[in-house]
């Protein structure tokens, strides 16, 4: 499974959304992406990619696309 597929799967499983919703997914725009959902998503990303987000990374992780940028800064190529 590619890193992008893993990334997508974390979003789909943690936020309980469809693959069609990925590109438009933004923090607090989905019922399950509230502050609790954010922490669950971050924890799952850290586990899946074996990385550790700092506070700035967590604050920047506000959409599907921004999450890709955050992981890119941590040398995870999607």
MARLUMNU-902602 format. One record per atom (N, C-alpha, C, O): atom name; residue in one letter; residue number from 1; x, y, z. Coordinates in nm, 3 decimals. Example, Ala and Ser with C-alpha at 12.3 -4.5 7.8 and 13.67 -1.06 7.14 Angstrom:
<recs>
<rec site="N" code="a" pos="1" c1="1.319" c2="-0.569" c3="0.780"/>
<rec site="CA" code="a" pos="1" c1="1.230" c2="-0.450" c3="0.780"/>
<rec site="C" code="a" pos="1" c1="1.320" c2="-0.330" c3="0.780"/>
<rec site="O" code="a" pos="1" c1="1.424" c2="-0.332" c3="0.846"/>
<rec site="N" code="s" pos="2" c1="1.285" c2="-0.225" c3="0.708"/>
<rec site="CA" code="s" pos="2" c1="1.367" c2="-0.106" c3="0.714"/>
<rec site="C" code="s" pos="2" c1="1.290" c2="0.003" c3="0.787"/>
<rec site="O" code="s" pos="2" c1="1.341" c2="0.114" c3="0.804"/>
</recs>
This chain:
<recs>
<rec site="N" code="x" pos="1" c1="0.085" c2="-0.117" c3="0.000"/>
<rec site="CA" code="x" pos="1" c1="0.000" c2="0.000" c3="0.000"/>
<rec site="C" code="x" pos="1" c1="0.090" c2="0.124" c3="0.000"/>
<rec site="O" code="x" pos="1" c1="0.185" c2="0.132" c3="0.077"/>
<rec site="N" code="x" pos="2" c1="0.058" c2="0.219" c3="-0.087"/>
<rec site="CA" code="x" pos="2" c1="0.137" c2="0.342" c3="-0.095"/>
<rec site="C" code="x" pos="2" c1="0.108" c2="0.432" c3="0.025"/>
<rec site="O" code="x" pos="2" c1="0.009" c2="0.414" c3="0.096"/>
<rec site="N" code="x" pos="3" c1="0.196" c2="0.530" c3="0.046"/>
<rec site="CA" code="x" pos="3" c1="0.175" c2="0.625" c3="0.155"/>
<rec site="C" code="x" pos="3" c1="0.045" c2="0.703" c3="0.136"/>
<rec site="O" code="x" pos="3" c1="-0.025" c2="0.732" c3="0.233"/>
<rec site="N" code="x" pos="4" c1="0.012" c2="0.738" c3="0.012"/>
<rec site="CA" code="x" pos="4" c1="-0.111" c2="0.812" c3="-0.013"/>
<rec site="C" code="x" pos="4" c1="-0.232" c2="0.725" c3="0.020"/>
<rec site="O" code="x" pos="4" c1="-0.330" c2="0.774" c3="0.077"/>
<rec site="N" code="x" pos="5" c1="-0.227" c2="0.599" c3="-0.014"/>
<rec site="CA" code="x" pos="5" c1="-0.336" c2="0.508" c3="0.020"/>
<rec site="C" code="x" pos="5" c1="-0.350" c2="0.494" c3="0.172"/>
<rec site="O" code="x" pos="5" c1="-0.462" c2="0.490" c3="0.224"/>
<rec site="N" code="x" pos="6" c1="-0.238" c2="0.486" c3="0.242"/>
<rec site="CA" code="x" pos="6" c1="-0.242" c2="0.479" c3="0.389"/>
<rec site="C" code="x" pos="6" c1="-0.302" c2="0.607" c3="0.447"/>
<rec site="O" code="x" pos="6" c1="-0.385" c2="0.602" c3="0.538"/>
<rec site="N" code="x" pos="7" c1="-0.259" c2="0.719" c3="0.395"/>
<rec site="CA" code="x" pos="7" c1="-0.309" c2="0.850" c3="0.439"/>
<rec site="C" code="x" pos="7" c1="-0.460" c2="0.857" c3="0.421"/>
<rec site="O" code="x" pos="7" c1="-0.534" c2="0.894" c3="0.512"/>
<rec site="N" code="x" pos="8" c1="-0.505" c2="0.821" c3="0.302"/>
<rec site="CA" code="x" pos="8" c1="-0.648" c2="0.823" c3="0.273"/>
<rec site="C" code="x" pos="8" c1="-0.725" c2="0.730" c3="0.366"/>
<rec site="O" code="x" pos="8" c1="-0.832" c2="0.765" c3="0.415"/>
<rec site="N" code="x" pos="9" c1="-0.671" c2="0.612" c3="0.390"/>
<rec site="CA" code="x" pos="9" c1="-0.738" c2="0.515" c3="0.475"/>
<rec site="C" code="x" pos="9" c1="-0.752" c2="0.566" c3="0.618"/>
<rec site="O" code="x" pos="9" c1="-0.855" c2="0.542" c3="0.682"/>
<rec site="N" code="x" pos="10" c1="-0.651" c2="0.635" c3="0.669"/>
<rec site="CA" code="x" pos="10" c1="-0.661" c2="0.692" c3="0.804"/>
<rec site="C" code="x" pos="10" c1="-0.775" c2="0.793" c3="0.809"/>
<rec site="O" code="x" pos="10" c1="-0.856" c2="0.791" c3="0.901"/>
<rec site="N" code="x" pos="11" c1="-0.782" c2="0.882" c3="0.710"/>
<rec site="CA" code="x" pos="11" c1="-0.890" c2="0.980" c3="0.705"/>
<rec site="C" code="x" pos="11" c1="-1.026" c2="0.911" c3="0.700"/>
<rec site="O" code="x" pos="11" c1="-1.116" c2="0.944" c3="0.777"/>
<rec site="N" code="x" pos="12" c1="-1.040" c2="0.815" c3="0.610"/>
<rec site="CA" code="x" pos="12" c1="-1.168" c2="0.747" c3="0.591"/>
<rec site="C" code="x" pos="12" c1="-1.210" c2="0.672" c3="0.717"/>
<rec site="O" code="x" pos="12" c1="-1.326" c2="0.680" c3="0.758"/>
<rec site="N" code="x" pos="13" c1="-1.117" c2="0.601" c3="0.777"/>
<rec site="CA" code="x" pos="13" c1="-1.154" c2="0.521" c3="0.894"/>
<rec site="C" code="x" pos="13" c1="-1.174" c2="0.605" c3="1.020"/>
<rec site="O" code="x" pos="13" c1="-1.268" c2="0.580" c3="1.095"/>
<rec site="N" code="x" pos="14" c1="-1.088" c2="0.703" c3="1.044"/>
<rec site="CA" code="x" pos="14" c1="-1.098" c2="0.783" c3="1.167"/>
<rec site="C" code="x" pos="14" c1="-1.214" c2="0.882" c3="1.164"/>
<rec site="O" code="x" pos="14" c1="-1.281" c2="0.904" c3="1.265"/>
<rec site="N" code="x" pos="15" c1="-1.236" c2="0.942" c3="1.047"/>
<rec site="CA" code="x" pos="15" c1="-1.342" c2="1.042" c3="1.037"/>
<rec site="C" code="x" pos="15" c1="-1.472" c2="0.986" c3="0.982"/>
<rec site="O" code="x" pos="15" c1="-1.573" c2="1.057" c3="0.973"/>
<rec site="N" code="x" pos="16" c1="-1.469" c2="0.860" c3="0.946"/>
<rec site="CA" code="x" pos="16" c1="-1.587" c2="0.791" c3="0.893"/>
<rec site="C" code="x" pos="16" c1="-1.650" c2="0.869" c3="0.778"/>
<rec site="O" code="x" pos="16" c1="-1.767" c2="0.905" c3="0.780"/>
<rec site="N" code="x" pos="17" c1="-1.566" c2="0.892" c3="0.675"/>
<rec site="CA" code="x" pos="17" c1="-1.612" c2="0.962" c3="0.556"/>
<rec site="C" code="x" pos="17" c1="-1.588" c2="0.873" c3="0.434"/>
<rec site="O" code="x" pos="17" c1="-1.522" c2="0.770" c3="0.443"/>
<rec site="N" code="x" pos="18" c1="-1.644" c2="0.913" c3="0.322"/>
<rec site="CA" code="x" pos="18" c1="-1.623" c2="0.840" c3="0.198"/>
<rec site="C" code="x" pos="18" c1="-1.501" c2="0.895" c3="0.126"/>
<rec site="O" code="x" pos="18" c1="-1.455" c2="1.005" c3="0.155"/>
<rec site="N" code="x" pos="19" c1="-1.450" c2="0.819" c3="0.033"/>
<rec site="CA" code="x" pos="19" c1="-1.334" c2="0.865" c3="-0.044"/>
<rec site="C" code="x" pos="19" c1="-1.368" c2="0.990" c3="-0.125"/>
<rec site="O" code="x" pos="19" c1="-1.279" c2="1.070" c3="-0.155"/>
<rec site="N" code="x" pos="20" c1="-1.495" c2="1.006" c3="-0.161"/>
<rec site="CA" code="x" pos="20" c1="-1.537" c2="1.125" c3="-0.237"/>
<rec site="C" code="x" pos="20" c1="-1.528" c2="1.253" c3="-0.153"/>
<rec site="O" code="x" pos="20" c1="-1.520" c2="1.362" c3="-0.209"/>
<rec site="N" code="x" pos="21" c1="-1.528" c2="1.240" c3="-0.022"/>
<rec site="CA" code="x" pos="21" c1="-1.522" c2="1.355" c3="0.067"/>
<rec site="C" code="x" pos="21" c1="-1.380" c2="1.399" c3="0.101"/>
<rec site="O" code="x" pos="21" c1="-1.360" c2="1.503" c3="0.163"/>
<rec site="N" code="x" pos="22" c1="-1.281" c2="1.320" c3="0.062"/>
<rec site="CA" code="x" pos="22" c1="-1.144" c2="1.348" c3="0.105"/>
<rec site="C" code="x" pos="22" c1="-1.096" c2="1.486" c3="0.065"/>
<rec site="O" code="x" pos="22" c1="-1.053" c2="1.563" c3="0.151"/>
<rec site="N" code="x" pos="23" c1="-1.102" c2="1.520" c3="-0.062"/>
<rec site="CA" code="x" pos="23" c1="-1.043" c2="1.645" c3="-0.110"/>
<rec site="C" code="x" pos="23" c1="-1.105" c2="1.769" c3="-0.048"/>
<rec site="O" code="x" pos="23" c1="-1.040" c2="1.873" c3="-0.040"/>
<rec site="N" code="x" pos="24" c1="-1.230" c2="1.760" c3="-0.003"/>
<rec site="CA" code="x" pos="24" c1="-1.294" c2="1.877" c3="0.057"/>
<rec site="C" code="x" pos="24" c1="-1.295" c2="1.872" c3="0.210"/>
<rec site="O" code="x" pos="24" c1="-1.351" c2="1.960" c3="0.274"/>
<rec site="N" code="x" pos="25" c1="-1.235" c2="1.770" c3="0.267"/>
<rec site="CA" code="x" pos="25" c1="-1.236" c2="1.754" c3="0.413"/>
<rec site="C" code="x" pos="25" c1="-1.155" c2="1.864" c3="0.480"/>
<rec site="O" code="x" pos="25" c1="-1.038" c2="1.886" c3="0.449"/>
<rec site="N" code="x" pos="26" c1="-1.221" c2="1.932" c3="0.574"/>
<rec site="CA" code="x" pos="26" c1="-1.158" c2="2.037" c3="0.652"/>
<rec site="C" code="x" pos="26" c1="-1.201" c2="2.026" c3="0.797"/>
<rec site="O" code="x" pos="26" c1="-1.312" c2="1.981" c3="0.828"/>
<rec site="N" code="x" pos="27" c1="-1.112" c2="2.066" c3="0.885"/>
<rec site="CA" code="x" pos="27" c1="-1.140" c2="2.065" c3="1.028"/>
<rec site="C" code="x" pos="27" c1="-1.269" c2="2.140" c3="1.057"/>
<rec site="O" code="x" pos="27" c1="-1.289" c2="2.251" c3="1.008"/>
<rec site="N" code="x" pos="28" c1="-1.354" c2="2.081" c3="1.135"/>
<rec site="CA" code="x" pos="28" c1="-1.483" c2="2.133" c3="1.179"/>
<rec site="C" code="x" pos="28" c1="-1.586" c2="2.147" c3="1.067"/>
<rec site="O" code="x" pos="28" c1="-1.693" c2="2.202" c3="1.090"/>
<rec site="N" code="x" pos="29" c1="-1.555" c2="2.100" c3="0.946"/>
<rec site="CA" code="x" pos="29" c1="-1.655" c2="2.100" c3="0.839"/>
<rec site="C" code="x" pos="29" c1="-1.725" c2="1.965" c3="0.831"/>
<rec site="O" code="x" pos="29" c1="-1.825" c2="1.950" c3="0.761"/>
<rec site="N" code="x" pos="30" c1="-1.672" c2="1.867" c3="0.904"/>
<rec site="CA" code="x" pos="30" c1="-1.731" c2="1.733" c3="0.909"/>
<rec site="C" code="x" pos="30" c1="-1.775" c2="1.704" c3="1.051"/>
<rec site="O" code="x" pos="30" c1="-1.714" c2="1.750" c3="1.147"/>
<rec site="N" code="x" pos="31" c1="-1.882" c2="1.629" c3="1.063"/>
<rec site="CA" code="x" pos="31" c1="-1.937" c2="1.599" c3="1.195"/>
<rec site="C" code="x" pos="31" c1="-1.834" c2="1.534" c3="1.287"/>
<rec site="O" code="x" pos="31" c1="-1.830" c2="1.563" c3="1.407"/>
<rec site="N" code="x" pos="32" c1="-1.751" c2="1.447" c3="1.233"/>
<rec site="CA" code="x" pos="32" c1="-1.654" c2="1.374" c3="1.315"/>
<rec site="C" code="x" pos="32" c1="-1.518" c2="1.441" c3="1.325"/>
<rec site="O" code="x" pos="32" c1="-1.429" c2="1.389" c3="1.393"/>
<rec site="N" code="x" pos="33" c1="-1.500" c2="1.556" c3="1.261"/>
<rec site="CA" code="x" pos="33" c1="-1.371" c2="1.623" c3="1.269"/>
<rec site="C" code="x" pos="33" c1="-1.384" c2="1.746" c3="1.358"/>
<rec site="O" code="x" pos="33" c1="-1.376" c2="1.861" c3="1.313"/>
<rec site="N" code="x" pos="34" c1="-1.403" c2="1.718" c3="1.485"/>
<rec site="CA" code="x" pos="34" c1="-1.403" c2="1.821" c3="1.587"/>
<rec site="C" code="x" pos="34" c1="-1.272" c2="1.809" c3="1.664"/>
<rec site="O" code="x" pos="34" c1="-1.179" c2="1.743" c3="1.616"/>
<rec site="N" code="x" pos="35" c1="-1.261" c2="1.868" c3="1.780"/>
<rec site="CA" code="x" pos="35" c1="-1.135" c2="1.863" c3="1.853"/>
<rec site="C" code="x" pos="35" c1="-1.098" c2="1.720" c3="1.894"/>
<rec site="O" code="x" pos="35" c1="-0.981" c2="1.684" c3="1.893"/>
<rec site="N" code="x" pos="36" c1="-1.197" c2="1.640" c3="1.930"/>
<rec site="CA" code="x" pos="36" c1="-1.170" c2="1.501" c3="1.966"/>
<rec site="C" code="x" pos="36" c1="-1.129" c2="1.422" c3="1.842"/>
<rec site="O" code="x" pos="36" c1="-1.036" c2="1.342" c3="1.846"/>
<rec site="N" code="x" pos="37" c1="-1.200" c2="1.445" c3="1.732"/>
<rec site="CA" code="x" pos="37" c1="-1.165" c2="1.379" c3="1.606"/>
<rec site="C" code="x" pos="37" c1="-1.027" c2="1.419" c3="1.558"/>
<rec site="O" code="x" pos="37" c1="-0.955" c2="1.337" c3="1.500"/>
<rec site="N" code="x" pos="38" c1="-0.990" c2="1.545" c3="1.582"/>
<rec site="CA" code="x" pos="38" c1="-0.857" c2="1.593" c3="1.543"/>
<rec site="C" code="x" pos="38" c1="-0.748" c2="1.513" c3="1.615"/>
<rec site="O" code="x" pos="38" c1="-0.650" c2="1.471" c3="1.554"/>
<rec site="N" code="x" pos="39" c1="-0.765" c2="1.494" c3="1.744"/>
<rec site="CA" code="x" pos="39" c1="-0.664" c2="1.422" c3="1.821"/>
<rec site="C" code="x" pos="39" c1="-0.658" c2="1.275" c3="1.779"/>
<rec site="O" code="x" pos="39" c1="-0.550" c2="1.217" c3="1.774"/>
<rec site="N" code="x" pos="40" c1="-0.773" c2="1.215" c3="1.749"/>
<rec site="CA" code="x" pos="40" c1="-0.775" c2="1.076" c3="1.703"/>
<rec site="C" code="x" pos="40" c1="-0.707" c2="1.066" c3="1.567"/>
<rec site="O" code="x" pos="40" c1="-0.633" c2="0.970" c3="1.542"/>
<rec site="N" code="x" pos="41" c1="-0.731" c2="1.162" c3="1.480"/>
<rec site="CA" code="x" pos="41" c1="-0.669" c2="1.163" c3="1.348"/>
<rec site="C" code="x" pos="41" c1="-0.518" c2="1.180" c3="1.360"/>
<rec site="O" code="x" pos="41" c1="-0.442" c2="1.109" c3="1.293"/>
<rec site="N" code="x" pos="42" c1="-0.474" c2="1.272" c3="1.443"/>
<rec site="CA" code="x" pos="42" c1="-0.331" c2="1.296" c3="1.463"/>
<rec site="C" code="x" pos="42" c1="-0.264" c2="1.171" c3="1.520"/>
<rec site="O" code="x" pos="42" c1="-0.157" c2="1.131" c3="1.473"/>
<rec site="N" code="x" pos="43" c1="-0.325" c2="1.111" c3="1.620"/>
<rec site="CA" code="x" pos="43" c1="-0.267" c2="0.991" c3="1.680"/>
<rec site="C" code="x" pos="43" c1="-0.256" c2="0.878" c3="1.578"/>
<rec site="O" code="x" pos="43" c1="-0.156" c2="0.806" c3="1.575"/>
<rec site="N" code="x" pos="44" c1="-0.356" c2="0.863" c3="1.495"/>
<rec site="CA" code="x" pos="44" c1="-0.354" c2="0.758" c3="1.393"/>
<rec site="C" code="x" pos="44" c1="-0.247" c2="0.786" c3="1.288"/>
<rec site="O" code="x" pos="44" c1="-0.179" c2="0.694" c3="1.241"/>
<rec site="N" code="x" pos="45" c1="-0.231" c2="0.913" c3="1.250"/>
<rec site="CA" code="x" pos="45" c1="-0.127" c2="0.950" c3="1.152"/>
<rec site="C" code="x" pos="45" c1="0.012" c2="0.924" c3="1.210"/>
<rec site="O" code="x" pos="45" c1="0.100" c2="0.871" c3="1.141"/>
<rec site="N" code="x" pos="46" c1="0.031" c2="0.961" c3="1.336"/>
<rec site="CA" code="x" pos="46" c1="0.161" c2="0.938" c3="1.400"/>
<rec site="C" code="x" pos="46" c1="0.193" c2="0.789" c3="1.403"/>
<rec site="O" code="x" pos="46" c1="0.307" c2="0.749" c3="1.377"/>
<rec site="N" code="x" pos="47" c1="0.095" c2="0.708" c3="1.435"/>
<rec site="CA" code="x" pos="47" c1="0.117" c2="0.564" c3="1.441"/>
<rec site="C" code="x" pos="47" c1="0.142" c2="0.505" c3="1.302"/>
<rec site="O" code="x" pos="47" c1="0.233" c2="0.426" c3="1.283"/>
<rec site="N" code="x" pos="48" c1="0.061" c2="0.545" c3="1.206"/>
<rec site="CA" code="x" pos="48" c1="0.072" c2="0.490" c3="1.070"/>
<rec site="C" code="x" pos="48" c1="0.205" c2="0.523" c3="1.005"/>
<rec site="O" code="x" pos="48" c1="0.264" c2="0.439" c3="0.937"/>
<rec site="N" code="x" pos="49" c1="0.252" c2="0.647" c3="1.025"/>
<rec site="CA" code="x" pos="49" c1="0.374" c2="0.693" c3="0.957"/>
<rec site="C" code="x" pos="49" c1="0.496" c2="0.699" c3="1.048"/>
<rec site="O" code="x" pos="49" c1="0.603" c2="0.742" c3="1.006"/>
<rec site="N" code="x" pos="50" c1="0.481" c2="0.655" c3="1.173"/>
<rec site="CA" code="x" pos="50" c1="0.591" c2="0.652" c3="1.268"/>
<rec site="C" code="x" pos="50" c1="0.661" c2="0.788" c3="1.278"/>
<rec site="O" code="x" pos="50" c1="0.783" c2="0.799" c3="1.267"/>
<rec site="N" code="x" pos="51" c1="0.578" c2="0.891" c3="1.300"/>
<rec site="CA" code="x" pos="51" c1="0.627" c2="1.028" c3="1.316"/>
<rec site="C" code="x" pos="51" c1="0.568" c2="1.085" c3="1.444"/>
<rec site="O" code="x" pos="51" c1="0.478" c2="1.026" c3="1.505"/>
<rec site="N" code="x" pos="52" c1="0.619" c2="1.199" c3="1.482"/>
<rec site="CA" code="x" pos="52" c1="0.565" c2="1.270" c3="1.598"/>
<rec site="C" code="x" pos="52" c1="0.539" c2="1.415" c3="1.556"/>
<rec site="O" code="x" pos="52" c1="0.630" c2="1.485" c3="1.513"/>
<rec site="N" code="x" pos="53" c1="0.416" c2="1.458" c3="1.569"/>
<rec site="CA" code="x" pos="53" c1="0.380" c2="1.595" c3="1.534"/>
<rec site="C" code="x" pos="53" c1="0.407" c2="1.687" c3="1.652"/>
<rec site="O" code="x" pos="53" c1="0.378" c2="1.651" c3="1.767"/>
<rec site="N" code="x" pos="54" c1="0.461" c2="1.804" c3="1.624"/>
<rec site="CA" code="x" pos="54" c1="0.471" c2="1.904" c3="1.730"/>
<rec site="C" code="x" pos="54" c1="0.344" c2="1.989" c3="1.727"/>
<rec site="O" code="x" pos="54" c1="0.259" c2="1.971" c3="1.640"/>
<rec site="N" code="x" pos="55" c1="0.333" c2="2.080" c3="1.819"/>
<rec site="CA" code="x" pos="55" c1="0.212" c2="2.161" c3="1.831"/>
<rec site="C" code="x" pos="55" c1="0.182" c2="2.237" c3="1.703"/>
<rec site="O" code="x" pos="55" c1="0.067" c2="2.244" c3="1.661"/>
<rec site="N" code="x" pos="56" c1="0.283" c2="2.293" c3="1.641"/>
<rec site="CA" code="x" pos="56" c1="0.263" c2="2.368" c3="1.517"/>
<rec site="C" code="x" pos="56" c1="0.207" c2="2.278" c3="1.406"/>
<rec site="O" code="x" pos="56" c1="0.118" c2="2.318" c3="1.331"/>
<rec site="N" code="x" pos="57" c1="0.260" c2="2.156" c3="1.397"/>
<rec site="CA" code="x" pos="57" c1="0.209" c2="2.061" c3="1.298"/>
<rec site="C" code="x" pos="57" c1="0.061" c2="2.032" c3="1.320"/>
<rec site="O" code="x" pos="57" c1="-0.017" c2="2.030" c3="1.225"/>
<rec site="N" code="x" pos="58" c1="0.024" c2="2.011" c3="1.445"/>
<rec site="CA" code="x" pos="58" c1="-0.116" c2="1.981" c3="1.478"/>
<rec site="C" code="x" pos="58" c1="-0.206" c2="2.098" c3="1.443"/>
<rec site="O" code="x" pos="58" c1="-0.315" c2="2.079" c3="1.390"/>
<rec site="N" code="x" pos="59" c1="-0.161" c2="2.219" c3="1.473"/>
<rec site="CA" code="x" pos="59" c1="-0.240" c2="2.338" c3="1.443"/>
<rec site="C" code="x" pos="59" c1="-0.252" c2="2.362" c3="1.292"/>
<rec site="O" code="x" pos="59" c1="-0.351" c2="2.418" c3="1.246"/>
<rec site="N" code="x" pos="60" c1="-0.152" c2="2.321" c3="1.217"/>
<rec site="CA" code="x" pos="60" c1="-0.154" c2="2.337" c3="1.071"/>
<rec site="C" code="x" pos="60" c1="-0.235" c2="2.228" c3="1.001"/>
<rec site="O" code="x" pos="60" c1="-0.275" c2="2.246" c3="0.886"/>
<rec site="N" code="x" pos="61" c1="-0.260" c2="2.119" c3="1.067"/>
<rec site="CA" code="x" pos="61" c1="-0.329" c2="2.004" c3="1.008"/>
<rec site="C" code="x" pos="61" c1="-0.479" c2="2.032" c3="1.009"/>
<rec site="O" code="x" pos="61" c1="-0.553" c2="1.973" c3="1.088"/>
<rec site="N" code="x" pos="62" c1="-0.523" c2="2.123" c3="0.922"/>
<rec site="CA" code="x" pos="62" c1="-0.662" c2="2.170" c3="0.924"/>
<rec site="C" code="x" pos="62" c1="-0.745" c2="2.124" c3="0.805"/>
<rec site="O" code="x" pos="62" c1="-0.863" c2="2.156" c3="0.796"/>
<rec site="N" code="x" pos="63" c1="-0.685" c2="2.051" c3="0.714"/>
<rec site="CA" code="x" pos="63" c1="-0.759" c2="1.998" c3="0.600"/>
<rec site="C" code="x" pos="63" c1="-0.684" c2="1.878" c3="0.544"/>
<rec site="O" code="x" pos="63" c1="-0.569" c2="1.852" c3="0.580"/>
<rec site="N" code="x" pos="64" c1="-0.749" c2="1.808" c3="0.457"/>
<rec site="CA" code="x" pos="64" c1="-0.687" c2="1.693" c3="0.389"/>
<rec site="C" code="x" pos="64" c1="-0.561" c2="1.739" c3="0.317"/>
<rec site="O" code="x" pos="64" c1="-0.457" c2="1.674" c3="0.328"/>
<rec site="N" code="x" pos="65" c1="-0.569" c2="1.848" c3="0.244"/>
<rec site="CA" code="x" pos="65" c1="-0.453" c2="1.898" c3="0.168"/>
<rec site="C" code="x" pos="65" c1="-0.343" c2="1.950" c3="0.260"/>
<rec site="O" code="x" pos="65" c1="-0.225" c2="1.925" c3="0.235"/>
<rec site="N" code="x" pos="66" c1="-0.380" c2="2.022" c3="0.364"/>
<rec site="CA" code="x" pos="66" c1="-0.278" c2="2.075" c3="0.457"/>
<rec site="C" code="x" pos="66" c1="-0.208" c2="1.961" c3="0.530"/>
<rec site="O" code="x" pos="66" c1="-0.089" c2="1.971" c3="0.560"/>
<rec site="N" code="x" pos="67" c1="-0.280" c2="1.853" c3="0.557"/>
<rec site="CA" code="x" pos="67" c1="-0.219" c2="1.736" c3="0.620"/>
<rec site="C" code="x" pos="67" c1="-0.109" c2="1.678" c3="0.534"/>
<rec site="O" code="x" pos="67" c1="-0.007" c2="1.633" c3="0.585"/>
<rec site="N" code="x" pos="68" c1="-0.129" c2="1.678" c3="0.403"/>
<rec site="CA" code="x" pos="68" c1="-0.026" c2="1.631" c3="0.310"/>
<rec site="C" code="x" pos="68" c1="0.100" c2="1.717" c3="0.323"/>
<rec site="O" code="x" pos="68" c1="0.211" c2="1.665" c3="0.321"/>
<rec site="N" code="x" pos="69" c1="0.080" c2="1.847" c3="0.335"/>
<rec site="CA" code="x" pos="69" c1="0.193" c2="1.939" c3="0.349"/>
<rec site="C" code="x" pos="69" c1="0.268" c2="1.914" c3="0.479"/>
<rec site="O" code="x" pos="69" c1="0.391" c2="1.912" c3="0.482"/>
<rec site="N" code="x" pos="70" c1="0.193" c2="1.893" c3="0.586"/>
<rec site="CA" code="x" pos="70" c1="0.256" c2="1.867" c3="0.716"/>
<rec site="C" code="x" pos="70" c1="0.340" c2="1.740" c3="0.709"/>
<rec site="O" code="x" pos="70" c1="0.454" c2="1.740" c3="0.755"/>
<rec site="N" code="x" pos="71" c1="0.285" c2="1.635" c3="0.654"/>
<rec site="CA" code="x" pos="71" c1="0.361" c2="1.510" c3="0.642"/>
<rec site="C" code="x" pos="71" c1="0.482" c2="1.528" c3="0.550"/>
<rec site="O" code="x" pos="71" c1="0.587" c2="1.468" c3="0.573"/>
<rec site="N" code="x" pos="72" c1="0.467" c2="1.608" c3="0.446"/>
<rec site="CA" code="x" pos="72" c1="0.579" c2="1.636" c3="0.357"/>
<rec site="C" code="x" pos="72" c1="0.695" c2="1.701" c3="0.430"/>
<rec site="O" code="x" pos="72" c1="0.811" c2="1.671" c3="0.403"/>
<rec site="N" code="x" pos="73" c1="0.664" c2="1.790" c3="0.524"/>
<rec site="CA" code="x" pos="73" c1="0.770" c2="1.854" c3="0.604"/>
<rec site="C" code="x" pos="73" c1="0.841" c2="1.754" c3="0.693"/>
<rec site="O" code="x" pos="73" c1="0.954" c2="1.777" c3="0.736"/>
<rec site="N" code="x" pos="74" c1="0.773" c2="1.642" c3="0.721"/>
<rec site="CA" code="x" pos="74" c1="0.833" c2="1.536" c3="0.804"/>
<rec site="C" code="x" pos="74" c1="0.893" c2="1.425" c3="0.717"/>
<rec site="O" code="x" pos="74" c1="0.918" c2="1.314" c3="0.763"/>
<rec site="N" code="x" pos="75" c1="0.915" c2="1.458" c3="0.590"/>
<rec site="CA" code="x" pos="75" c1="0.978" c2="1.368" c3="0.494"/>
<rec site="C" code="x" pos="75" c1="0.896" c2="1.243" c3="0.463"/>
<rec site="O" code="x" pos="75" c1="0.952" c2="1.137" c3="0.436"/>
<rec site="N" code="x" pos="76" c1="0.763" c2="1.256" c3="0.469"/>
<rec site="CA" code="x" pos="76" c1="0.674" c2="1.149" c3="0.427"/>
<rec site="C" code="x" pos="76" c1="0.619" c2="1.190" c3="0.291"/>
<rec site="O" code="x" pos="76" c1="0.541" c2="1.284" c3="0.282"/>
<rec site="N" code="x" pos="77" c1="0.658" c2="1.120" c3="0.188"/>
<rec site="CA" code="x" pos="77" c1="0.613" c2="1.150" c3="0.054"/>
<rec site="C" code="x" pos="77" c1="0.483" c2="1.079" c3="0.023"/>
<rec site="O" code="x" pos="77" c1="0.474" c2="0.957" c3="0.033"/>
<rec site="N" code="x" pos="78" c1="0.382" c2="1.158" c3="-0.014"/>
<rec site="CA" code="x" pos="78" c1="0.252" c2="1.101" c3="-0.047"/>
<rec site="C" code="x" pos="78" c1="0.230" c2="1.103" c3="-0.197"/>
<rec site="O" code="x" pos="78" c1="0.125" c2="1.059" c3="-0.245"/>
</recs>
